[in-house]
Amino acid sequence: MTTNTSPNKVASPPHGKFVVVMTPDERIADMQAFGREIRESKKTAQEFLIRAGILNKKGQLAKPYRNC
């Protein structure tokens, strides 16, 4: 196995990804706005939990989070 240890190589974001560099205060404001957005209704909250893998498509807890 070989690794590239070149000090001139700079990591770049994956192609097709949009990266925004934010200050800590901007990031906090962005996270708060996102929280407000997903809490607007039960539907938006449930959609977020499904995307996060916490709920399944039926709206029930996903297997890793069940108590049985």
Backbone as numpy.savetxt, mean C-alpha at the origin, in Angstrom:
# Nx Ny Nz CAx CAy CAz Cx Cy Cz
27.47 -17.61 -7.57 26.62 -16.44 -7.57 27.51 -15.20 -7.57
27.19 -14.25 -8.42 27.95 -13.02 -8.47 27.05 -11.86 -8.14
27.59 -10.86 -7.55 26.83 -9.65 -7.23 27.54 -8.45 -7.79
26.79 -7.46 -8.12 27.37 -6.22 -8.64 27.64 -5.30 -7.46
28.89 -5.03 -7.19 29.26 -4.18 -6.07 29.77 -2.83 -6.54
29.42 -2.46 -7.76 29.87 -1.20 -8.33 29.31 -0.03 -7.54
30.17 0.86 -7.01 29.67 2.00 -6.23 28.98 3.04 -7.10
29.17 2.98 -8.43 28.56 3.96 -9.33 27.14 3.59 -9.71
26.71 2.41 -9.39 25.37 1.95 -9.75 24.36 2.53 -8.76
23.36 3.26 -9.27 22.34 3.86 -8.42 21.02 3.15 -8.67
20.35 2.77 -7.61 19.06 2.10 -7.75 18.05 3.05 -8.35
17.23 2.53 -9.24 16.18 3.35 -9.85 14.85 2.65 -9.64
13.77 3.42 -9.62 12.46 2.80 -9.44 12.12 1.93 -10.65
11.26 0.94 -10.47 10.87 0.09 -11.59 10.24 0.92 -12.70
10.45 0.50 -13.93 9.89 1.22 -15.07 8.37 1.23 -14.98
7.76 2.36 -15.32 6.31 2.47 -15.31 5.74 2.87 -13.97
6.57 3.05 -12.99 6.10 3.44 -11.66 6.31 4.93 -11.48
5.33 5.58 -10.91 5.42 7.01 -10.64 5.82 7.18 -9.18
6.93 7.82 -8.93 7.45 7.97 -7.58 7.40 9.45 -7.20
6.82 9.73 -6.04 6.77 11.10 -5.55 7.59 11.17 -4.27
8.53 12.08 -4.22 9.33 12.27 -3.03 8.63 13.34 -2.20
8.31 12.98 -0.95 7.59 13.89 -0.06 8.37 14.14 1.21
8.10 15.28 1.78 8.66 15.56 3.11 7.86 14.75 4.11
8.36 14.57 5.31 7.58 13.85 6.32 6.19 14.46 6.55
6.10 15.79 6.59 4.81 16.44 6.80 3.86 16.19 5.63
4.39 16.21 4.41 3.56 15.92 3.24 3.08 14.47 3.26
3.95 13.56 3.66 3.58 12.15 3.73 2.48 11.93 4.77
2.59 12.58 5.93 1.56 12.46 6.97 0.22 12.99 6.45
0.25 14.15 5.79 -0.98 14.73 5.24 -1.58 13.81 4.18
-0.74 13.20 3.36 -1.21 12.29 2.33 -1.86 11.05 2.95
-1.23 10.51 3.98 -1.79 9.33 4.65 -3.11 9.66 5.34
-3.20 10.84 5.94 -4.46 11.25 6.58 -5.56 11.41 5.54
-5.24 12.00 4.40 -6.23 12.18 3.34 -6.68 10.82 2.81
-5.76 9.88 2.67 -6.12 8.54 2.21 -7.03 7.87 3.23
-6.74 8.02 4.51 -7.59 7.45 5.56 -9.00 8.01 5.50
-9.11 9.33 5.30 -10.44 9.94 5.17 -11.16 9.40 3.94
-10.41 9.22 2.85 -11.00 8.74 1.60 -11.58 7.34 1.76
-10.84 6.43 2.39 -11.34 5.06 2.51 -12.43 4.93 3.57
-12.53 5.91 4.47 -13.57 5.85 5.49 -14.85 6.60 5.08
-14.91 7.09 3.83 -16.07 7.84 3.39 -17.35 7.04 3.50
-17.27 5.75 3.23 -18.46 4.90 3.30 -18.04 3.48 3.64
-19.02 2.67 3.98 -18.74 1.28 4.28 -18.18 0.59 3.03
-18.70 0.97 1.86 -18.26 0.36 0.61 -16.78 0.65 0.34
-16.33 1.90 0.50 -14.93 2.22 0.23 -14.00 1.55 1.24
-14.46 1.46 2.50 -13.65 0.78 3.52 -13.52 -0.70 3.19
-14.64 -1.31 2.79 -14.62 -2.73 2.46 -13.75 -2.99 1.22
-13.83 -2.13 0.22 -12.99 -2.29 -0.97 -11.51 -2.24 -0.61
-11.14 -1.32 0.29 -9.75 -1.23 0.73 -9.33 -2.51 1.44
-10.16 -3.01 2.35 -9.81 -4.22 3.10 -9.70 -5.44 2.19
-10.49 -5.47 1.13 -10.39 -6.56 0.16 -9.08 -6.44 -0.60
-8.73 -5.23 -1.06 -7.46 -5.02 -1.78 -6.27 -5.36 -0.89
-6.39 -5.09 0.41 -5.31 -5.36 1.36 -5.22 -6.84 1.72
-6.24 -7.63 1.33 -6.22 -9.05 1.62 -6.73 -9.40 2.99
-7.36 -8.46 3.68 -7.88 -8.71 5.02 -9.27 -9.33 4.93
-10.04 -8.91 3.94 -11.35 -9.51 3.68 -11.29 -10.26 2.36
-12.15 -11.30 2.24 -12.25 -11.97 0.94 -13.30 -11.24 0.11
-13.54 -11.71 -1.11 -14.46 -11.02 -2.01 -15.90 -11.03 -1.50
-16.22 -11.93 -0.58 -17.56 -11.97 0.00 -17.70 -11.00 1.17
-16.61 -10.36 1.56 -16.64 -9.42 2.67 -16.39 -10.07 4.02
-15.98 -11.32 4.02 -15.67 -12.02 5.26 -14.16 -11.97 5.49
-13.76 -12.19 6.74 -12.33 -12.20 7.05 -11.61 -13.26 6.21
-10.47 -12.90 5.68 -9.65 -13.85 4.93 -9.11 -14.91 5.89
-8.76 -16.05 5.35 -8.32 -17.18 6.17 -7.26 -16.84 7.21
-6.20 -16.09 6.86 -5.17 -15.82 7.88 -5.68 -15.03 9.08
-6.82 -14.38 8.95 -7.33 -13.52 10.03 -8.50 -14.15 10.77
-8.92 -15.32 10.35 -10.02 -16.00 11.04 -9.52 -16.64 12.32
-10.41 -16.77 13.28 -10.05 -17.35 14.58 -10.28 -18.84 14.62
-10.71 -19.46 13.50 -10.98 -20.90 13.52 -9.90 -21.69 12.85
